[in-house]
Amino acid sequence: MGLLYLRFGQSTLYYVIMAVLAVAFLLPLIWMLCSSLKPEADVLSIPPTFIPTNPEWTNYAQVFDRIPIFLFNSVKLAALNVVGILIVASLAGYAFGRLEFAGRDAAFMVLLATSIIPGIAYLIPQYIVFRQMGWVDTHYPLWVPRVLTPVFGTFLMRQSFMTIPKELEDAAKIDGASTFTTFWRIMLPQTKPALAAIGVFTFLESWNDLFGPLIFLNSEDLQTLPVALAQFQSEYFTQVSQMMAGATVAVVPVIIVFLFAQRYFIQGITMTGLKG
């Protein structure tokens, strides 16, 4: 009986700690949502108020008047990046994980070594190359380089493919399946968790990218949502309530994507996504 009480007390303490941490992590989001519904004067009032007394829904109306094109551009780039990286990373991961060819391991090590080079180191050469190609002030620099160099995605897919029993591949070969058919119909469906993890990470990277659009884009109708949020802050004044409304709008797609991919995402990170 004493042991039962001890275990009950430990589990209760665990859930209490988790609840406190959950509330602590949610507080910034709640504050952002509440601030988005306040008049500008109430956001900057001292002492600060947490719950808005008179919700100011016009903040969202003003935000949606300014950001539709930015929102569309962000969705477009996120879709291009996610789909492109999933295709390239899955093909490259399968080649490095399951196919036998000369120099495979050396090529994979070189690929991994490129990830230690900071992006800022090749920013100027990259900008010069894109300018000569006529890509500056287009969306190409914001998705083509990512799609063609998915180092993390290739690594994760390789590890996922290597966990699949070789008997599945051998059985497909006995049945006369080609290499691509084996990859597409037998092997790739086994890696859904890794695909989900890569998709979530890629979506977040593209959705939150502020530096790339600032460097490569000049036209306002090509800019993305992070740039639109930055425009609420000027040199002398910041529209805090509208910025919080815009940030709330920007967070909603991220939450939706994670909720839909949560189960596969966690399995992909822990490498336990192999079907039984």
N, C-alpha and C positions, 0 to 999 in steps of 0.2 A: 504493500500500500504506500509506503514511504517513497519507493522508487517511482510509483505512478504519479504521486504528487510532485516529485522533483521534475519528471519529464513534462508534466502539465505546466509547471512554473517556467521551465526553460522555453517551451513553445510559446507561452503567453508573452514572455519577455521579448522573444524574437519578433513576434508580430507587432508588439508595441514599438520596438525600435524601427521596424520597417515602415510602420504607419507614420512615425515622426519624420523619418527621412523622406517619405513620399510627400508629406505636407511641405517640408522644407524645399524640395525640388519644384513643387507646384506653385509656391508663393510668387516667384517672378512672373510666371504665366498669368496668374490671377491678377497681379498688380498691372500687368500690361493690358489685360482685358478691361479692368476697371478704369484705367487711365484713358483708354480709347473712348470711353463713354462720358468723359468729363469735359466741361468747358475749359478752355485754355487757362483761365484764371484759377480754376480749382486745382488744376494739375500742379501749378507752381505755388499754391497757397502754403502758408506756414502758420500753425502746424499742418502737416499734410493729412489729407483724408483718404481713407482706403476705399470705401464704398461710395459711388456717385449718388448724390441726393436726387438730381434731375438728369437722367441719362440723356446725353447729347448724340442722338442717332445721326445727326447731320454730318458728324465727322466721317462716318462710313460713306455717306453719299458724296462728300467732297473727294474722298480718296478714290472711289470708283469712277469719278469724273476724270481723274488724272492718270490712272494706272492701267486701263484695259489693254493698251498696246504693249506695255511693259510686261503685263501678266501673260499675254499671248506669246511674246518672245521667250520668256522664261520657260513656259510649258513646251514650246517648240524645241528649244535647245536641250531641255532635260530629256525629252523623248528621243531626240537624235542621239544623244550621248548614251542613254540607257540601252537602246536597241543596238546601236553600233558596237558598244563595248561587250555586250552579251554575246554577240555573234563572233567578234574577233577573239575575245578571251576564251570562249568555249572551244573554238577551232584550235587556237594555239595551245591551250591547256591539254587538249586531247593529243596533239602531236607530241608535246613534251612528256606527257604522262604515259602514253600507251604505244606510240609508234617507235620503232627502232631505226635510227639512221646515224650516220657518222657525224660526230661532233655535237650530238644532242645535248649532253650534259654541259659541255663547255659553252654552247650557245645559251643555255638556260642561265648559267652563272653570269654571263655577260649581260643578259637581260636584267637579272636581279641587281647587278652592279650599277646599272643606269639609274636605279631608284634613289641612290644616295646623292646624286647631283641635284642641288637645289635649283628650282625653276628660275630664280632670279639670275642665276649665273649665265643662262643662255637666252635671257629675255631680249636683249638688244639684237644679237644675231637673228633670233627668231622673227623679231619685228622687221628687220631689214629684208629677210627672205620673203615674208608675207607681203611687204610693200612692193617688192619687185614682181611678185606673182599677181598683184592687184587684189589681194585679199583683205587689205586694211579697209575698215568701214564696211565689212560684211560679217556674216555669222560663221564663216568657215574657220577662222582661227580659234573659235570657241568650242568646236566639236571635232574637227578633223584630227588635230594632234592627239586629243584624248582617245579617240576611237582607235587610232593606229598604234598607240603605245600603252595598252592596258596592263602594266606590269603587275600590279596587285591582283587584278582580275585573272590574269594568266596563272599566277602563282596559286591562287585559291582554287581555280578549276583543275590545275594539274594535281594538286593534293587530293581533290575530290575524286578525280578519275582514278587515281592510284589506289583508292580504298575499295574499288569495285572488284569483285572476284574475277580472275582471268577466265574462269569457266564460262561465264556469260559470253565473252568475246569469242572463245573457241567454239561454242555452240552455234553462234551466228555464222562463223566461217564454214562450219560443217554444212549448214543449211544453204550455203552459197551466197550469203550476203556480202556485198562489196564493203570496202572500208568506210565509205561515207554512209551507207545504209546502217552499218553497225554503229557508227557514231550517232547518227540521227535518231534511229528507232530503238536502239538497245541501251547505249551508254548515256546519252544526254538526259533521258527521262530520270535516270538515277541521281542526277546532280541538281535537282530542283532547289534544295536548300542553299547550295553554293550560288546558284543563279540568283536566288532571291537576295542573298547577302550582297552580292556584287551590284545588283540593281538598286538596292537601297543606298549603298555607299555612293554610287555614281549619281543617283538622283540628288542626294544631299550636296555633293560637290558641285554639281552644275547649278542647282537651285540657289545656292548661297554664294556663288562666284560674283564678287564685286570687282576684283582687280583686273580680270580679263576684259570685261566690257569697257572699263575706264581706259585701258591701254589701246585696244584695237578698234573701238567704235567711236565715231564722231557724230553720226546722225541720231537725232533724238528718237526717231521712229524705230530704231534698231536696238535701243537700250533695253536692259532687263530690269526685273523687279528690285533687286538690291540697289541699283543706281537710282531708281525712282524713290526708294526710301531715303537715300542719302540726300535727295533734293529737298526734303522737308527741313533740312538743317542748312542755314545760311551763315554768313560771317557774323551777323549781329543778332540773329533771332532764330529760334528753333520752334517749329510747330509740333510741340510734344504730343498733344492729343491726336493729331492726324498721323503723326509718325507711329504712334502706338496702334492706331487703327490699321494702318498699312502693314505693320509687323504682325498683327493678328491675322490679317488676310493671308500673309505670306506663310504663317506657321500652319494654317489649316491643311494645305496639301501634304505637308511633311507628316503630320499626324495621321492622315488618312492612309498614306502609303505605308507607314510603319505598321499600322493596325492590320492592314490586309496581308502584309508580308511577315508579321511578327513570328509566327510559328516556324516557317521555313528559314527566316533570318537567323534565329537563335540556333537552329540545327546546323545551318551553314557555317556559323562562326565556330561552333564546338566540334565540327567535323563528325556529326552523328546522323547525317542525313541519308544513310544507306538503307534502302528498303529491306525488310526481312524476307 
